[in-house]
Amino acid sequence: MNEDYERWPDEELINALKAGDNQAFKQVYRQGYSLVEALIIKNNGNAEDARDVFQEVLFVLVKKLRAPGFRLSSALNTFLYAIARNIWRNRLRRRKPQVEFQDTRHDAIDLTESDVTVKRLFEKRHGIVRQLLDGLSDKCRQILLGFYYHKKTMRQIGEEQGLSEGSAKVQKHRCMGYLKNEVEAHPEYQNLINEGS
């Protein structure tokens, strides 16, 4: 990425944003927009979608910064990217449920030390969830993986399981509730949550 401007340290930029400094918002745009735009365009979006999502990212960022006790635990660009990814993934699911989402984060910018820590915590948490998922019944595991990983519709999952679409939804809700309880009860997972907060 070719940068012809001076980057602000994250802490300085965050303090300026909290104070409502217009220059800080321009700086966030200079530092983060191209990253968000690359994500959107690589995932079935266009420049207009990118501008729209970035506006929403700024709104979410300001809201988070004004929340009492909020502390940024990663680089600001990583945080902006994560917000944009969530917003766009949700929009894509509503528009095109079968579209596969591609994450460009590691192609776009280098990870800082704090980003590596966040990534390591995420991978450990994911490993625990995967372990608990493997412990579910075959039916529950197939329903959850089908819906969340393979992006199948509830109708498709119902047909595969010999269930009506409504029954498949009920089963998914029960399976997800059971998995959530197992995750919340897992002591190592809770330690990782506390470590990341």
C-alpha positions, -999 to 999 in steps of 0.1 A, spaced: 0 0 0 16 33 -11 11 59 17 19 95 9 7 108 43 20 106 78 4 79 99 -9 89 133 -1 66 162 -33 46 171 -35 61 206 -33 97 194 -59 90 167 -83 73 191 -80 103 215 -87 127 187 -117 107 175 -131 107 211 -127 145 211 -146 147 177 -116 161 158 -126 162 121 -89 157 110 -90 124 129 -119 112 109 -101 121 77 -70 103 89 -91 71 97 -103 73 61 -68 76 47 -55 48 69 -84 24 67 -106 29 37 -85 10 11 -84 -20 34 -122 -20 37 -127 -14 0 -104 -43 -9 -124 -66 14 -158 -55 -1 -147 -57 -37 -132 -91 -33 -165 -103 -18 -191 -94 -45 -193 -57 -37 -185 -25 -55 -170 9 -47 -205 22 -36 -209 -7 -12 -174 0 2 -183 37 8 -216 27 25 -199 1 47 -171 24 57 -196 50 68 -212 24 90 -178 13 103 -171 49 114 -205 50 132 -198 17 150 -162 29 159 -175 62 174 -202 43 194 -176 18 207 -151 46 216 -178 64 236 -188 33 255 -176 34 291 -146 12 298 -139 4 261 -103 -5 255 -89 -13 220 -69 -45 222 -56 -46 186 -43 -22 160 -69 3 149 -69 -9 113 -74 -45 125 -104 -33 145 -118 -13 115 -114 -44 93 -132 -67 118 -161 -43 120 -163 -40 82 -160 -78 78 -189 -84 101 -211 -57 85 -204 -69 50 -208 -106 59 -242 -99 73 -253 -80 43 -240 -107 20 -259 -133 39 -291 -113 34 -284 -107 -3 -268 -140 -14 -269 -167 12 -248 -191 -9 -219 -168 -16 -186 -178 0 -169 -150 20 -132 -146 14 -111 -130 41 -83 -107 26 -70 -95 60 -36 -113 58 -30 -103 22 -37 -66 29 -15 -56 59 10 -70 82 0 -82 117 13 -63 146 23 -81 179 -11 -73 195 -29 -86 163 -9 -119 167 -20 -122 203 -57 -116 192 -53 -142 164 -37 -167 188 -66 -163 213 -91 -167 185 -75 -199 173 -74 -214 208 -111 -205 214 -120 -219 180 -101 -251 188 -122 -255 220 -155 -249 201 -144 -274 174 -136 -300 201 -171 -295 217 -187 -295 183 -171 -329 176 -186 -342 209 -222 -334 197 -245 -361 182 -240 -367 145 -273 -350 137 -265 -319 157 -230 -316 142 -243 -320 106 -270 -294 111 -247 -268 126 -219 -274 102 -244 -274 73 -259 -241 83 -229 -221 97 -200 -236 77 -214 -249 44 -240 -221 43 -269 -244 34 -305 -233 38 -327 -248 65 -347 -264 37 -317 -282 23 -306 -293 58 -342 -306 65 -342 -326 33 -308 -342 41 -319 -350 77 -354 -362 67 -370 -333 85 -394 -305 75 -378 -270 73 -396 -260 105 -383 -291 124 -348 -285 111 -349 -249 125 -361 -262 159 -333 -288 159 -307 -261 149 -319 -239 177 -316 -267 203 -282 -279 190 -269 -243 191 -282 -238 226 -266 -270 238 -233 -261 222 -234 -226 236 -240 -240 271 -211 -264 267 -188 -235 256 -198 -212 284 -192 -240 309 -158 -248 296 -132 -234 321 -104 -230 296 -126 -211 272 -137 -187 299 -100 -181 308 -93 -173 272 -122 -148 271 -109 -131 302 -74 -130 287 -86 -113 256 -107 -87 274 
